[in-house]
Amino acid sequence: MSNLAGDDVKHAQLAASKLLSLPIVNAADGVTNIVSTVSNQMDLATSMGSLLGKVEILVKIGDEVAKVCLC
């Protein structure tokens, strides 16, 4: 086999190894994105729960103020 043919084989092997490694990287990125999304949703749910707790307190205060004003 000539040097030129040997270089072409090495180049093809290198290209093939790069192509084979890409899906693994993309899959890892996908998993990272899913984990980040779940984490963000959990943070959002926690924030929403806290906000609703504060709104509940404000509603109770409003109810008590309305009772006083109606008397």
PDB file of N, CA, C and O in Angstrom:
ATOM      1  N   MET A   1       0.853  -1.170   0.000  1.00  0.00           N
ATOM      2  CA  MET A   1       0.000   0.000   0.000  1.00  0.00           C
ATOM      3  C   MET A   1       0.896   1.229   0.000  1.00  0.00           C
ATOM      4  O   MET A   1       1.881   1.279   0.737  1.00  0.00           O
ATOM      5  N   SER A   2       0.562   2.221  -0.822  1.00  0.00           N
ATOM      6  CA  SER A   2       1.385   3.418  -0.925  1.00  0.00           C
ATOM      7  C   SER A   2       1.136   4.330   0.279  1.00  0.00           C
ATOM      8  O   SER A   2       0.169   4.161   1.022  1.00  0.00           O
ATOM      9  N   ASN A   3       2.037   5.299   0.447  1.00  0.00           N
ATOM     10  CA  ASN A   3       1.868   6.258   1.547  1.00  0.00           C
ATOM     11  C   ASN A   3       0.578   7.056   1.410  1.00  0.00           C
ATOM     12  O   ASN A   3      -0.078   7.370   2.404  1.00  0.00           O
ATOM     13  N   LEU A   4       0.221   7.382   0.172  1.00  0.00           N
ATOM     14  CA  LEU A   4      -0.996   8.148  -0.075  1.00  0.00           C
ATOM     15  C   LEU A   4      -2.227   7.350   0.352  1.00  0.00           C
ATOM     16  O   LEU A   4      -3.128   7.880   1.001  1.00  0.00           O
ATOM     17  N   ALA A   5      -2.254   6.072  -0.020  1.00  0.00           N
ATOM     18  CA  ALA A   5      -3.380   5.217   0.368  1.00  0.00           C
ATOM     19  C   ALA A   5      -3.412   5.033   1.883  1.00  0.00           C
ATOM     20  O   ALA A   5      -4.488   5.017   2.480  1.00  0.00           O
ATOM     21  N   GLY A   6      -2.241   4.893   2.511  1.00  0.00           N
ATOM     22  CA  GLY A   6      -2.179   4.752   3.967  1.00  0.00           C
ATOM     23  C   GLY A   6      -2.694   5.993   4.663  1.00  0.00           C
ATOM     24  O   GLY A   6      -3.388   5.896   5.675  1.00  0.00           O
ATOM     25  N   ASP A   7      -2.354   7.183   4.122  1.00  0.00           N
ATOM     26  CA  ASP A   7      -2.858   8.440   4.693  1.00  0.00           C
ATOM     27  C   ASP A   7      -4.370   8.534   4.558  1.00  0.00           C
ATOM     28  O   ASP A   7      -5.054   9.010   5.465  1.00  0.00           O
ATOM     29  N   ASP A   8      -4.891   8.077   3.416  1.00  0.00           N
ATOM     30  CA  ASP A   8      -6.341   8.104   3.212  1.00  0.00           C
ATOM     31  C   ASP A   8      -7.056   7.185   4.196  1.00  0.00           C
ATOM     32  O   ASP A   8      -8.126   7.524   4.702  1.00  0.00           O
ATOM     33  N   VAL A   9      -6.469   6.034   4.465  1.00  0.00           N
ATOM     34  CA  VAL A   9      -7.058   5.093   5.420  1.00  0.00           C
ATOM     35  C   VAL A   9      -7.055   5.709   6.816  1.00  0.00           C
ATOM     36  O   VAL A   9      -8.051   5.633   7.536  1.00  0.00           O
ATOM     37  N   LYS A  10      -5.942   6.313   7.193  1.00  0.00           N
ATOM     38  CA  LYS A  10      -5.868   6.947   8.513  1.00  0.00           C
ATOM     39  C   LYS A  10      -6.883   8.084   8.625  1.00  0.00           C
ATOM     40  O   LYS A  10      -7.531   8.260   9.656  1.00  0.00           O
ATOM     41  N   HIS A  11      -7.004   8.852   7.537  1.00  0.00           N
ATOM     42  CA  HIS A  11      -7.957   9.959   7.533  1.00  0.00           C
ATOM     43  C   HIS A  11      -9.394   9.430   7.671  1.00  0.00           C
ATOM     44  O   HIS A  11     -10.202  10.003   8.402  1.00  0.00           O
ATOM     45  N   ALA A  12      -9.701   8.348   6.973  1.00  0.00           N
ATOM     46  CA  ALA A  12     -11.036   7.748   7.045  1.00  0.00           C
ATOM     47  C   ALA A  12     -11.311   7.201   8.444  1.00  0.00           C
ATOM     48  O   ALA A  12     -12.417   7.341   8.966  1.00  0.00           O
ATOM     49  N   GLN A  13     -10.300   6.578   9.045  1.00  0.00           N
ATOM     50  CA  GLN A  13     -10.470   6.046  10.397  1.00  0.00           C
ATOM     51  C   GLN A  13     -10.690   7.170  11.399  1.00  0.00           C
ATOM     52  O   GLN A  13     -11.515   7.045  12.304  1.00  0.00           O
ATOM     53  N   LEU A  14      -9.965   8.253  11.242  1.00  0.00           N
ATOM     54  CA  LEU A  14     -10.117   9.397  12.131  1.00  0.00           C
ATOM     55  C   LEU A  14     -11.513  10.004  11.990  1.00  0.00           C
ATOM     56  O   LEU A  14     -12.164  10.326  12.983  1.00  0.00           O
ATOM     57  N   ALA A  15     -11.964  10.156  10.736  1.00  0.00           N
ATOM     58  CA  ALA A  15     -13.298  10.708  10.488  1.00  0.00           C
ATOM     59  C   ALA A  15     -14.374   9.802  11.076  1.00  0.00           C
ATOM     60  O   ALA A  15     -15.339  10.287  11.666  1.00  0.00           O
ATOM     61  N   ALA A  16     -14.217   8.503  10.921  1.00  0.00           N
ATOM     62  CA  ALA A  16     -15.189   7.550  11.453  1.00  0.00           C
ATOM     63  C   ALA A  16     -15.225   7.611  12.977  1.00  0.00           C
ATOM     64  O   ALA A  16     -16.304   7.568  13.569  1.00  0.00           O
ATOM     65  N   SER A  17     -14.073   7.708  13.615  1.00  0.00           N
ATOM     66  CA  SER A  17     -14.050   7.760  15.080  1.00  0.00           C
ATOM     67  C   SER A  17     -14.698   9.042  15.591  1.00  0.00           C
ATOM     68  O   SER A  17     -15.343   9.036  16.639  1.00  0.00           O
ATOM     69  N   LYS A  18     -14.527  10.153  14.849  1.00  0.00           N
ATOM     70  CA  LYS A  18     -15.182  11.408  15.235  1.00  0.00           C
ATOM     71  C   LYS A  18     -16.700  11.279  15.110  1.00  0.00           C
ATOM     72  O   LYS A  18     -17.443  11.741  15.976  1.00  0.00           O
ATOM     73  N   LEU A  19     -17.149  10.651  14.032  1.00  0.00           N
ATOM     74  CA  LEU A  19     -18.586  10.489  13.837  1.00  0.00           C
ATOM     75  C   LEU A  19     -19.197   9.583  14.896  1.00  0.00           C
ATOM     76  O   LEU A  19     -20.313   9.824  15.354  1.00  0.00           O
ATOM     77  N   LEU A  20     -18.483   8.561  15.279  1.00  0.00           N
ATOM     78  CA  LEU A  20     -19.003   7.635  16.272  1.00  0.00           C
ATOM     79  C   LEU A  20     -19.073   8.270  17.662  1.00  0.00           C
ATOM     80  O   LEU A  20     -19.923   7.898  18.470  1.00  0.00           O
ATOM     81  N   SER A  21     -18.193   9.216  17.940  1.00  0.00           N
ATOM     82  CA  SER A  21     -18.184   9.818  19.271  1.00  0.00           C
ATOM     83  C   SER A  21     -19.228  10.923  19.418  1.00  0.00           C
ATOM     84  O   SER A  21     -19.596  11.256  20.545  1.00  0.00           O
ATOM     85  N   LEU A  22     -19.713  11.498  18.332  1.00  0.00           N
ATOM     86  CA  LEU A  22     -20.670  12.602  18.406  1.00  0.00           C
ATOM     87  C   LEU A  22     -21.989  12.237  19.090  1.00  0.00           C
ATOM     88  O   LEU A  22     -22.449  13.002  19.937  1.00  0.00           O
ATOM     89  N   PRO A  23     -22.618  11.102  18.761  1.00  0.00           N
ATOM     90  CA  PRO A  23     -23.888  10.802  19.431  1.00  0.00           C
ATOM     91  C   PRO A  23     -23.749  10.664  20.947  1.00  0.00           C
ATOM     92  O   PRO A  23     -24.669  11.008  21.689  1.00  0.00           O
ATOM     93  N   ILE A  24     -22.615  10.166  21.402  1.00  0.00           N
ATOM     94  CA  ILE A  24     -22.408  10.030  22.841  1.00  0.00           C
ATOM     95  C   ILE A  24     -22.366  11.406  23.486  1.00  0.00           C
ATOM     96  O   ILE A  24     -22.957  11.617  24.545  1.00  0.00           O
ATOM     97  N   VAL A  25     -21.681  12.329  22.860  1.00  0.00           N
ATOM     98  CA  VAL A  25     -21.616  13.694  23.379  1.00  0.00           C
ATOM     99  C   VAL A  25     -23.005  14.308  23.352  1.00  0.00           C
ATOM    100  O   VAL A  25     -23.419  14.945  24.320  1.00  0.00           O
ATOM    101  N   ASN A  26     -23.732  14.123  22.249  1.00  0.00           N
ATOM    102  CA  ASN A  26     -25.074  14.675  22.141  1.00  0.00           C
ATOM    103  C   ASN A  26     -26.011  14.047  23.163  1.00  0.00           C
ATOM    104  O   ASN A  26     -26.864  14.739  23.717  1.00  0.00           O
ATOM    105  N   ALA A  27     -25.871  12.760  23.423  1.00  0.00           N
ATOM    106  CA  ALA A  27     -26.700  12.101  24.421  1.00  0.00           C
ATOM    107  C   ALA A  27     -26.381  12.654  25.808  1.00  0.00           C
ATOM    108  O   ALA A  27     -27.285  12.892  26.609  1.00  0.00           O
ATOM    109  N   ALA A  28     -25.094  12.856  26.087  1.00  0.00           N
ATOM    110  CA  ALA A  28     -24.709  13.424  27.383  1.00  0.00           C
ATOM    111  C   ALA A  28     -25.253  14.836  27.531  1.00  0.00           C
ATOM    112  O   ALA A  28     -25.726  15.209  28.604  1.00  0.00           O
ATOM    113  N   ASP A  29     -25.190  15.622  26.462  1.00  0.00           N
ATOM    114  CA  ASP A  29     -25.762  16.965  26.496  1.00  0.00           C
ATOM    115  C   ASP A  29     -27.268  16.902  26.721  1.00  0.00           C
ATOM    116  O   ASP A  29     -27.828  17.717  27.454  1.00  0.00           O
ATOM    117  N   GLY A  30     -27.914  15.934  26.092  1.00  0.00           N
ATOM    118  CA  GLY A  30     -29.357  15.760  26.266  1.00  0.00           C
ATOM    119  C   GLY A  30     -29.712  15.441  27.698  1.00  0.00           C
ATOM    120  O   GLY A  30     -30.664  15.998  28.244  1.00  0.00           O
ATOM    121  N   VAL A  31     -28.958  14.551  28.311  1.00  0.00           N
ATOM    122  CA  VAL A  31     -29.206  14.197  29.713  1.00  0.00           C
ATOM    123  C   VAL A  31     -28.972  15.410  30.603  1.00  0.00           C
ATOM    124  O   VAL A  31     -29.749  15.662  31.524  1.00  0.00           O
ATOM    125  N   THR A  32     -27.909  16.161  30.337  1.00  0.00           N
ATOM    126  CA  THR A  32     -27.635  17.368  31.119  1.00  0.00           C
ATOM    127  C   THR A  32     -28.772  18.363  30.984  1.00  0.00           C
ATOM    128  O   THR A  32     -29.179  18.977  31.970  1.00  0.00           O
ATOM    129  N   ASN A  33     -29.288  18.529  29.774  1.00  0.00           N
ATOM    130  CA  ASN A  33     -30.403  19.442  29.559  1.00  0.00           C
ATOM    131  C   ASN A  33     -31.663  18.984  30.285  1.00  0.00           C
ATOM    132  O   ASN A  33     -32.394  19.805  30.839  1.00  0.00           O
ATOM    133  N   ILE A  34     -31.918  17.686  30.285  1.00  0.00           N
ATOM    134  CA  ILE A  34     -33.091  17.154  30.986  1.00  0.00           C
ATOM    135  C   ILE A  34     -32.955  17.388  32.489  1.00  0.00           C
ATOM    136  O   ILE A  34     -33.914  17.801  33.141  1.00  0.00           O
ATOM    137  N   VAL A  35     -31.782  17.131  33.036  1.00  0.00           N
ATOM    138  CA  VAL A  35     -31.553  17.344  34.464  1.00  0.00           C
ATOM    139  C   VAL A  35     -31.729  18.813  34.816  1.00  0.00           C
ATOM    140  O   VAL A  35     -32.325  19.138  35.843  1.00  0.00           O
ATOM    141  N   SER A  36     -31.221  19.696  33.979  1.00  0.00           N
ATOM    142  CA  SER A  36     -31.371  21.135  34.219  1.00  0.00           C
ATOM    143  C   SER A  36     -32.843  21.540  34.165  1.00  0.00           C
ATOM    144  O   SER A  36     -33.300  22.345  34.976  1.00  0.00           O
ATOM    145  N   THR A  37     -33.573  20.984  33.217  1.00  0.00           N
ATOM    146  CA  THR A  37     -34.992  21.306  33.090  1.00  0.00           C
ATOM    147  C   THR A  37     -35.765  20.845  34.312  1.00  0.00           C
ATOM    148  O   THR A  37     -36.597  21.586  34.835  1.00  0.00           O
ATOM    149  N   VAL A  38     -35.503  19.641  34.769  1.00  0.00           N
ATOM    150  CA  VAL A  38     -36.183  19.123  35.960  1.00  0.00           C
ATOM    151  C   VAL A  38     -35.837  19.973  37.174  1.00  0.00           C
ATOM    152  O   VAL A  38     -36.708  20.283  37.986  1.00  0.00           O
ATOM    153  N   SER A  39     -34.573  20.347  37.300  1.00  0.00           N
ATOM    154  CA  SER A  39     -34.149  21.188  38.419  1.00  0.00           C
ATOM    155  C   SER A  39     -34.852  22.538  38.377  1.00  0.00           C
ATOM    156  O   SER A  39     -35.304  23.039  39.406  1.00  0.00           O
ATOM    157  N   ASN A  40     -34.944  23.127  37.188  1.00  0.00           N
ATOM    158  CA  ASN A  40     -35.628  24.418  37.045  1.00  0.00           C
ATOM    159  C   ASN A  40     -37.102  24.296  37.372  1.00  0.00           C
ATOM    160  O   ASN A  40     -37.678  25.197  37.982  1.00  0.00           O
ATOM    161  N   GLN A  41     -37.721  23.190  36.971  1.00  0.00           N
ATOM    162  CA  GLN A  41     -39.139  22.991  37.273  1.00  0.00           C
ATOM    163  C   GLN A  41     -39.352  22.819  38.772  1.00  0.00           C
ATOM    164  O   GLN A  41     -40.347  23.299  39.315  1.00  0.00           O
ATOM    165  N   MET A  42     -38.426  22.137  39.445  1.00  0.00           N
ATOM    166  CA  MET A  42     -38.536  21.969  40.893  1.00  0.00           C
ATOM    167  C   MET A  42     -38.382  23.318  41.591  1.00  0.00           C
ATOM    168  O   MET A  42     -39.099  23.610  42.549  1.00  0.00           O
ATOM    169  N   ASP A  43     -37.446  24.139  41.112  1.00  0.00           N
ATOM    170  CA  ASP A  43     -37.267  25.475  41.670  1.00  0.00           C
ATOM    171  C   ASP A  43     -38.514  26.315  41.457  1.00  0.00           C
ATOM    172  O   ASP A  43     -38.938  27.053  42.347  1.00  0.00           O
ATOM    173  N   LEU A  44     -39.095  26.198  40.276  1.00  0.00           N
ATOM    174  CA  LEU A  44     -40.308  26.947  39.960  1.00  0.00           C
ATOM    175  C   LEU A  44     -41.465  26.501  40.848  1.00  0.00           C
ATOM    176  O   LEU A  44     -42.228  27.333  41.338  1.00  0.00           O
ATOM    177  N   ALA A  45     -41.599  25.197  41.055  1.00  0.00           N
ATOM    178  CA  ALA A  45     -42.673  24.683  41.914  1.00  0.00           C
ATOM    179  C   ALA A  45     -42.481  25.158  43.348  1.00  0.00           C
ATOM    180  O   ALA A  45     -43.452  25.513  44.015  1.00  0.00           O
ATOM    181  N   THR A  46     -41.238  25.168  43.831  1.00  0.00           N
ATOM    182  CA  THR A  46     -40.956  25.652  45.181  1.00  0.00           C
ATOM    183  C   THR A  46     -41.291  27.129  45.300  1.00  0.00           C
ATOM    184  O   THR A  46     -41.896  27.551  46.285  1.00  0.00           O
ATOM    185  N   SER A  47     -40.902  27.918  44.305  1.00  0.00           N
ATOM    186  CA  SER A  47     -41.202  29.348  44.305  1.00  0.00           C
ATOM    187  C   SER A  47     -42.703  29.588  44.247  1.00  0.00           C
ATOM    188  O   SER A  47     -43.223  30.472  44.928  1.00  0.00           O
ATOM    189  N   MET A  48     -43.396  28.802  43.434  1.00  0.00           N
ATOM    190  CA  MET A  48     -44.848  28.953  43.317  1.00  0.00           C
ATOM    191  C   MET A  48     -45.527  28.604  44.630  1.00  0.00           C
ATOM    192  O   MET A  48     -46.472  29.280  45.037  1.00  0.00           O
ATOM    193  N   GLY A  49     -45.059  27.563  45.295  1.00  0.00           N
ATOM    194  CA  GLY A  49     -45.621  27.188  46.595  1.00  0.00           C
ATOM    195  C   GLY A  49     -45.417  28.286  47.621  1.00  0.00           C
ATOM    196  O   GLY A  49     -46.321  28.583  48.402  1.00  0.00           O
ATOM    197  N   SER A  50     -44.260  28.880  47.625  1.00  0.00           N
ATOM    198  CA  SER A  50     -43.964  29.979  48.547  1.00  0.00           C
ATOM    199  C   SER A  50     -44.854  31.177  48.244  1.00  0.00           C
ATOM    200  O   SER A  50     -45.387  31.808  49.157  1.00  0.00           O
ATOM    201  N   LEU A  51     -45.013  31.491  46.963  1.00  0.00           N
ATOM    202  CA  LEU A  51     -45.856  32.613  46.560  1.00  0.00           C
ATOM    203  C   LEU A  51     -47.306  32.384  46.971  1.00  0.00           C
ATOM    204  O   LEU A  51     -47.963  33.294  47.474  1.00  0.00           O
ATOM    205  N   LEU A  52     -47.799  31.177  46.757  1.00  0.00           N
ATOM    206  CA  LEU A  52     -49.184  30.882  47.138  1.00  0.00           C
ATOM    207  C   LEU A  52     -49.370  30.965  48.646  1.00  0.00           C
ATOM    208  O   LEU A  52     -50.424  31.387  49.121  1.00  0.00           O
ATOM    209  N   GLY A  53     -48.353  30.566  49.396  1.00  0.00           N
ATOM    210  CA  GLY A  53     -48.429  30.698  50.859  1.00  0.00           C
ATOM    211  C   GLY A  53     -48.550  32.150  51.278  1.00  0.00           C
ATOM    212  O   GLY A  53     -49.308  32.471  52.193  1.00  0.00           O
ATOM    213  N   LYS A  54     -47.815  33.029  50.621  1.00  0.00           N
ATOM    214  CA  LYS A  54     -47.880  34.460  50.936  1.00  0.00           C
ATOM    215  C   LYS A  54     -49.217  35.055  50.523  1.00  0.00           C
ATOM    216  O   LYS A  54     -49.762  35.907  51.225  1.00  0.00           O
ATOM    217  N   VAL A  55     -49.750  34.613  49.387  1.00  0.00           N
ATOM    218  CA  VAL A  55     -51.063  35.091  48.938  1.00  0.00           C
ATOM    219  C   VAL A  55     -52.133  34.648  49.928  1.00  0.00           C
ATOM    220  O   VAL A  55     -53.061  35.401  50.221  1.00  0.00           O
ATOM    221  N   GLU A  56     -52.008  33.439  50.438  1.00  0.00           N
ATOM    222  CA  GLU A  56     -52.974  32.931  51.417  1.00  0.00           C
ATOM    223  C   GLU A  56     -52.989  33.814  52.667  1.00  0.00           C
ATOM    224  O   GLU A  56     -54.051  34.106  53.218  1.00  0.00           O
ATOM    225  N   ILE A  57     -51.817  34.228  53.102  1.00  0.00           N
ATOM    226  CA  ILE A  57     -51.733  35.120  54.262  1.00  0.00           C
ATOM    227  C   ILE A  57     -52.403  36.453  53.955  1.00  0.00           C
ATOM    228  O   ILE A  57     -53.133  36.981  54.793  1.00  0.00           O
ATOM    229  N   LEU A  58     -52.170  37.000  52.779  1.00  0.00           N
ATOM    230  CA  LEU A  58     -52.791  38.267  52.388  1.00  0.00           C
ATOM    231  C   LEU A  58     -54.318  38.149  52.311  1.00  0.00           C
ATOM    232  O   LEU A  58     -55.031  39.079  52.687  1.00  0.00           O
ATOM    233  N   VAL A  59     -54.811  37.024  51.830  1.00  0.00           N
ATOM    234  CA  VAL A  59     -56.258  36.803  51.759  1.00  0.00           C
ATOM    235  C   VAL A  59     -56.844  36.757  53.168  1.00  0.00           C
ATOM    236  O   VAL A  59     -57.911  37.320  53.409  1.00  0.00           O
ATOM    237  N   LYS A  60     -56.161  36.096  54.097  1.00  0.00           N
ATOM    238  CA  LYS A  60     -56.643  36.044  55.479  1.00  0.00           C
ATOM    239  C   LYS A  60     -56.668  37.437  56.099  1.00  0.00           C
ATOM    240  O   LYS A  60     -57.616  37.789  56.801  1.00  0.00           O
ATOM    241  N   ILE A  61     -55.643  38.217  55.845  1.00  0.00           N
ATOM    242  CA  ILE A  61     -55.600  39.590  56.369  1.00  0.00           C
ATOM    243  C   ILE A  61     -56.747  40.399  55.764  1.00  0.00           C
ATOM    244  O   ILE A  61     -57.424  41.147  56.470  1.00  0.00           O
ATOM    245  N   GLY A  62     -56.963  40.247  54.455  1.00  0.00           N
ATOM    246  CA  GLY A  62     -58.070  40.947  53.794  1.00  0.00           C
ATOM    247  C   GLY A  62     -59.409  40.555  54.376  1.00  0.00           C
ATOM    248  O   GLY A  62     -60.277  41.409  54.555  1.00  0.00           O
ATOM    249  N   ASP A  63     -59.597  39.279  54.676  1.00  0.00           N
ATOM    250  CA  ASP A  63     -60.844  38.824  55.293  1.00  0.00           C
ATOM    251  C   ASP A  63     -61.053  39.458  56.662  1.00  0.00           C
ATOM    252  O   ASP A  63     -62.159  39.878  57.001  1.00  0.00           O
ATOM    253  N   GLU A  64     -59.979  39.523  57.446  1.00  0.00           N
ATOM    254  CA  GLU A  64     -60.088  40.121  58.780  1.00  0.00           C
ATOM    255  C   GLU A  64     -60.375  41.604  58.692  1.00  0.00           C
ATOM    256  O   GLU A  64     -61.163  42.121  59.484  1.00  0.00           O
ATOM    257  N   VAL A  65     -59.758  42.303  57.752  1.00  0.00           N
ATOM    258  CA  VAL A  65     -60.020  43.742  57.555  1.00  0.00           C
ATOM    259  C   VAL A  65     -61.479  43.948  57.135  1.00  0.00           C
ATOM    260  O   VAL A  65     -62.142  44.873  57.604  1.00  0.00           O
ATOM    261  N   ALA A  66     -61.969  43.080  56.250  1.00  0.00           N
ATOM    262  CA  ALA A  66     -63.371  43.192  55.803  1.00  0.00           C
ATOM    263  C   ALA A  66     -64.320  42.970  56.967  1.00  0.00           C
ATOM    264  O   ALA A  66     -65.346  43.645  57.047  1.00  0.00           O
ATOM    265  N   LYS A  67     -64.013  42.049  57.872  1.00  0.00           N
ATOM    266  CA  LYS A  67     -64.862  41.809  59.045  1.00  0.00           C
ATOM    267  C   LYS A  67     -64.921  43.053  59.925  1.00  0.00           C
ATOM    268  O   LYS A  67     -65.988  43.416  60.421  1.00  0.00           O
ATOM    269  N   VAL A  68     -63.781  43.702  60.118  1.00  0.00           N
ATOM    270  CA  VAL A  68     -63.728  44.891  60.966  1.00  0.00           C
ATOM    271  C   VAL A  68     -64.512  46.043  60.328  1.00  0.00           C
ATOM    272  O   VAL A  68     -65.226  46.766  61.023  1.00  0.00           O
ATOM    273  N   CYS A  69     -64.386  46.212  59.036  1.00  0.00           N
ATOM    274  CA  CYS A  69     -65.061  47.307  58.331  1.00  0.00           C
ATOM    275  C   CYS A  69     -66.573  47.114  58.301  1.00  0.00           C
ATOM    276  O   CYS A  69     -67.317  48.095  58.287  1.00  0.00           O
ATOM    277  N   LEU A  70     -67.035  45.875  58.292  1.00  0.00           N
ATOM    278  CA  LEU A  70     -68.463  45.604  58.223  1.00  0.00           C
ATOM    279  C   LEU A  70     -69.165  45.750  59.568  1.00  0.00           C
ATOM    280  O   LEU A  70     -70.392  45.831  59.623  1.00  0.00           O
ATOM    281  N   CYS A  71     -68.407  45.783  60.630  1.00  0.00           N
ATOM    282  CA  CYS A  71     -69.034  45.861  61.956  1.00  0.00           C
ATOM    283  C   CYS A  71     -69.516  47.213  62.292  1.00  0.00           C
ATOM    284  O   CYS A  71     -70.063  47.422  63.374  1.00  0.00           O
TER     285      CYS A  71
END
